[in-house]
Amino acid sequence: MSHQIRKLEEILGTPLFVRSSRRVGLTAAGRTLIIPAHMRITAIRAHPPRGTVPQRARDDAAQVGR
């Protein structure tokens, strides 16, 4: 996941997180994006695109295959 976050920061041209050896926090840019990102994720979960399998179904299938 950290690779994906760094790639997103590279694309946006700004850091989203302040990193130290003990803590990780949001930068001003990260705070600006967190609410719209959360809203988008919530909307996608509520209405997944056609042709996708809901997470619950994937989890159930993974348990059956064990």
NURO-478136 format. One record per residue (C-alpha): x, z, y; residue number from 1. Coordinates in steps of 0.2 Angstrom, whole numbers, always signed. Each point is the difference from the previous one (the first is absolute). Example, Ala and Ser with C-alpha at 12.3 -4.5 7.8 and 13.67 -1.06 7.14 Angstrom:
% residues 2
REC     X     Z     Y  nr
REC   +62   +39   -22   1
REC    +6    -3   +17   2
***
This chain:
% residues 66
REC     X     Z     Y  nr
REC    +0    +0    +0   1
REC   +14    +4   +12   2
REC    +6   -18    -2   3
REC   -17    -6    +5   4
REC    -1   +11   +15   5
REC   +17    -5    +6   6
REC    -5   -18    -2   7
REC   -16    +3   +11   8
REC   +11    +9   +13   9
REC   +11   -16    +0  10
REC   -15   -12    +2  11
REC    -7   +11   +14  12
REC   +17    +2    +8  13
REC    -2   +19    +2  14
REC    +2   +16   -11  15
REC   -16    +8    -6  16
REC    +8   +16    -6  17
REC   +13   +12    +6  18
REC   +11    +4   -15  19
REC   +11   +15    -2  20
REC    +8    +9   -15  21
REC   -15   +12    -1  22
REC   -15    -8    +8  23
REC    -9   -17    +3  24
REC   -11    -2   +15  25
REC    -9   -13    +9  26
REC    +7    -9   +16  27
REC   -12    -4   +14  28
REC    -2   -18    -8  29
REC    -4    +9   -16  30
REC   -13   +11    +8  31
REC    -7   -16    +8  32
REC    -2    -9   -16  33
REC    -6   +14   -11  34
REC   -18    +1    +4  35
REC    -3   -19    +0  36
REC    +9    -1   -17  37
REC   -10   +14    -7  38
REC   -16    -8    +5  39
REC    +5   -17    -8  40
REC    +5    +9   -16  41
REC   -17    +9    -1  42
REC    -9   -16    +4  43
REC    +9    -9   -14  44
REC    -3   +14   -12  45
REC   -19    +0    +4  46
REC    -1   -19    -1  47
REC   +14    -7   -11  48
REC    +3   -19    +1  49
REC    -9   -10   -13  50
REC   +10    -3   -16  51
REC    +9   +17    +1  52
REC    -1   +14   -12  53
REC    -4   +17    +8  54
REC   +13   +13    -3  55
REC   -12   +11   -10  56
REC    -2   -14   -13  57
REC   +19    -3    +0  58
REC    +3   +19    -3  59
REC   -13    +0   -14  60
REC    +7   -15    -8  61
REC   +18    +8    +0  62
REC    -7   +15    -8  63
REC    -8   -10   -14  64
REC   +16    -9    -4  65
REC   +10   +16    -2  66
***
